[in-house]
Amino acid sequence: MLIHRATLLDGRTVDIRVGAQIDEVGDGLVAGRGEGVLYAGGGTVLPGLHDHHVHVRAAASALDSFLVGPPGVTTKEQLTQLLSNATPGPDGWIRAVGYHESVAGELDRTALDALVRNAPVRIQHRSGALWILNSEALGRVGLPEHPDGRLRSADRGWSDALQQRESDLAELSRRITASGVTGVTDATPDLAADEMVSLVVAHRRGEFRPRPSFLSPGKKILQDDRLDLDSLTAWIDGQHADGRPVAVHCVTAAQLVVTIAALRAAGSHPLDRIEHAAVVPDDNLCDLADLGVTVVTQPNFVAERGDHYLADVPAAEHGELWRVASLLDAAIPVALSTDMPFGHGDPWTAMRAAVYRTTPSGAVLNADECVPALTALTMFLGRADRPGRPRTVEAGQPGDLCVLTEPPATALAELDAGMVAATIIGGELVYFAM
């Protein structure tokens, strides 16, 4: 494919010849026989976005799930009405996502039975760590005697039973590529080898177009009530001994402190990652810089849940939440992601959140962590294996590109997925805005 009149982020207007990789970038390139031509018309062309932390199968399943948490559902009455009137899906299940206790407290099987008794119901907590099932659903997964129906996602014995149904990878792929994303890193914990192979096969046969990469088996989720420095250190040491970097899920200050201590004890790998870093005390900035780890974080949660943080987190700790600017200032490599489906899957929304840090009510959560638009965009351009190292549009780079309708100044001012005109993966047009 030849792209005519593309404007790069540095302001240059060029033509781009692209196949499996970018072959030429220059002026006045002429299309060869049989070569497709895309007229960018001065619009911005940039490397395809990479979403560095997602959960692909969960996101596909969430496409036909009801949202039962803020901002769409905020009261017990709204939850009751939605579930009471819900129509089960083709498999007979009522599936819901995004629940938070602010809606109707801590749900259990008894509470769900009062709303829906004759169809299996499963509700996923917005953290992704917990599912609540009614009695009918518990029977379907072989746990009819479970005391409360509150099940941990990490317990694969029952959760696998929920994942056996077909998920709509093709529709998820269409939505992802429409936002200019050409690659994703699946951060699902304990992802089995056959599940990774399945997604790679789906990519090769064109069902799932973004290039997939994976964190498993080097991904570890920590729970505050199970923090054990010695076992974490031993796990990190074992991963490194096998030549694998680690990616450690840290959403609390305690988890981050223990992870830093474990990395110091075990030694760090140049590709080690901290996932989320939702809370970073000032004292830990230098620790992270010294270790050389990359932080993959999600400021989109400020835009999605910021009002809850303002209400529930002590004001003295607001400055520690979802930091970006201070991490960069400390020379820590940072990349952004959406955590889809637990966060909204639009990377441009995440970019705007990094720039403005505006909560749903319009408040600003820690303006000191705002970054310029170009910085926010660049943090979605990293390589899959080195998220903090952005790719560029030049010969020899992968043939994965995002074409926008607007020139760089407008694109950076708006940071909106509606500007995506085309998405190219391996020189093939996989999305084109009609």
Disulfide bonds with the S-S distance in Angstrom:
none
